[in-house]
Amino acid sequence: MSEDTASAPDEAPLTLYMLHALGASARSFDRVAARLAGRVRVVGIDVPGFGSEAHSTETDLAHTVAHVEKALAAHEGGRWLLGGHSMGGKITALVASRVLRGEAALFGLAGVVLMAPSPPRPEPMDEERRQRMLSWVADGPLSDEDAETFLAQNVAEPLDAEAHAVALDGLRRTSPAAWRAWLETGSTVDASAEAGLLDLPALVLAGEDDADLGAAAQPGLLASVYPRARFVALPDTGHLIPLERDAEAAEAIARFVDEEVRVGPVVADDWARLIAGDRVDDRVRGILARRALPDDRGYAPAVLDLAQLTLLREIADLVVPQDGLAIDIAARVDAQLARGEGDGWRNADLPPDPEAYRAGLDTLAAVWPTDPVDRESILRAAIDGESTAEGPFDAARLKVWLEDVRNDLVRQWLAHPASMARVGYDGFATGGSPIRGYVELRLGRREDWEPSGVGGTIATGDAA
């Protein structure tokens, strides 16, 4: 890894939780973790039947997902990443889908990192090879001979001595029952409906010499699951990416984190814990989890064209000034228009929202200055009904339309959990089971469960 990539940024390291491949363990990520130290904190999780969890007898997918969620519950707060290698990729998709639906008591997932992942749908595998691998555990754990055969079949070039020892140790410790469970059931089950569409930042690393789950196959296997996937092909690489190409994997992860994950505001730890807690019902938690995802820097507008979206972003900068890393509220408004959502009403003088946005932006574009200093006066004149622009809207309709625009932009900003934290709104935390409300509603008072920046406390009556 280059010196520049390894240097620590201003923001504290994100934590990346990694789920290992069949026959491996959390140790398989040690080299990647060492290379990313100071930039990304990599934590491997042993799944049931492997590594330190080899004793576990509940190795089906449902128990494995529950095991991973329990391990993730120890996360202190803030945003984090989840990833998986091979078998771990399918488990990652199932856990991530539960987080984004709010069904897991977790919050802060900002993206996924996948290495030669098994897809949610049945994994492509030659049936003869599957049966041969099952025969290796017919009478007990894998023999060293069969383990060596497995390794030789899954690398492009022989591993160095240290990596080979880690890989061999993982295979030796693997539970035969877990090995069978994955080959017979886990890899064959179609969990596509359960995983659904995972519209979050995703990095997919795959080797060019991997037969079934390699670089050529992954777009076809995962593009419909991860619409924001970044596919990276690794030449001269087989299936055991974290042991074969730890340096290249670390470089790709660091770049992905900087370019696609460290985008937008971070929800403070105490607010993240509140959202993950039992005062928030599943549906609300899922909505907040999706709103907190990093914006897509390559967002392609669905209703507006690129010039119109650019202009809306410049208007948004004036209507909702944002300190630091900004939420792309203009893109979120475009996505809202594409979904046909709104506040439930429109002025009778305006056409439907998508048409109104295109007309209004085209009208403003005729007088919009290139100098940012002059834009505020142009926008102010339009808001006051005094625009001189000639286009689809006259000055009166432009004024009315801009009322809707400002409302939409502010609503999208305020809908973000980090914005709720900034203004001290925690009214979403009155659900759960049983439903819970406030004990006392008075200005400047904070209940024990509320984040520390909200008001004072009931016990002391301290005002914020």
Buried (B, 14 or more C-beta within 10 A) or exposed (E): BEEEBBEEEEEEBBBBBBBBBBBBBBBBBBBBBEBBEEBBBBBBBBBBBBBEBBEBEBBBBEBBBBBBBEBBEEBEBBBBBBBBBBBBBBBBBBBBBBBBBBBBBBBBBBBBBBBBBBBBBBBBBEEEEBEBBBEBBEEEBBBEEBBBBBBEEBBBEEBEEEBBEBBBBBBBBBBBBBBBBBBEEBBEBEBBEBBBEBBBBBBBBBBBBBBBBBBEBBEEBBEBBBEBBBBBBBEEBBBBBBBBBBEBBBBBBBBBBBBBBBBBBBBBBBBBBBBBBEBBBBEBBBBBBBBBBBBBEEBEBBBBEEEBBBBBBBBBBBBBEBEEBBBBBBBBBBBBBEEEEBEEEBEEEBBEBBEBBBBBBBBBBEBBEEEEEEBEEBBEBBBEBEBEBEBBBBBEBBBBBBEBBBEBBBBBBBBBBBBBBBEEEBEBBBBBEEEEEBEEEEEEBBBEEBBEBBBBBBEEEEEE
